[in-house]
Amino acid sequence: MPNLTYLNGVVLSFEAENFNLKREVANLRKELGNKIEELEKNGEDAESRLAKVEQDSSVVNEHQSNNVSSFRHMGGLVCSGQK
């Protein structure tokens, strides 16, 4: 049968290892939380930039459409001899 001093040493060793593992888990959870926040922020930034590009694109498309209509109208006037 192992003596009491040896068993107390084993218990202390396990307690120390348990403490270190709990600290490591806490650090990993904190790091993971920071990464999640960073990814969420990057996702929001990307969504914002995409919305701006889509908005700018619709303005450009509208402007191009207006120009095409104007050119067609002017072309019709020139072809028919009107000014």
N, C-alpha and C positions, 0 to 999 in steps of 0.2 A: 504494500500500500504506500503510495507517494506521501511524502511528509508535507505538513501544513505550509512550511516556508516555500517549498517548491510550487505548490498549488496557488499560493498567494502571488508568487512571481508570474505565473501563467495568467492569472486573472488580471494583474496589472498590465501585462503585455497586451492582452486582448482589449482592455479598456483604452489603452493608449492608441492602439490600432483603430478602434472604433471611433475615438475622438478625431483622429486624423482623417478617417474616411468621411465622417460627418462634415468636417471642415471642407474637404475636397468637393463633396456634393453641394454644399452651400456656395462655394466659389463657382462651380460649373453652372448652377442655377442662375447665379447673378450674371455670369458671362452670357449664358443663353438668353436671358432676359434682355441684356443690352443688345445682342445681335438681333433679336426679334424687333426691338424698338427701332434699330437702325434700318432693318429691312422694311418695316412699315413706313418709316419716313421716306425712304427711297421710293417705295411704291407710290406714296402720295405725291412726291415730286414728279415721278414719271407720269402719273395720271394727269397732273396739272399741265405738264408740258404737252402731253398728247391732246388735251382739250384745246390748248392754245393753237397747236398745229392744225387741228381739225377746224377750228374757228377761222384761222387765217386762210386755210385751203378753201373754205366755202366762200369767203370774201373774194379770193382770187378767181374762183370758178364763176362767181356772179359777175365780176368785172369782165372776164373773158367773154362770157355769154353776151353781155351788153355790147362789147366791142364788135363781136361777130354780127349782131343784129344791126348795129350802126353801119358796118361795112356793107352788108347786104342791101340795106336801104340806100346807101350812097351809090352802090353799084347799079341798082335798079334805076335810079335817077339818071345816072350817066348813060346807061344803055338805052333808055327811052328818050334821051336827048334833053331831059330836064336838068335844071341846075338848082 
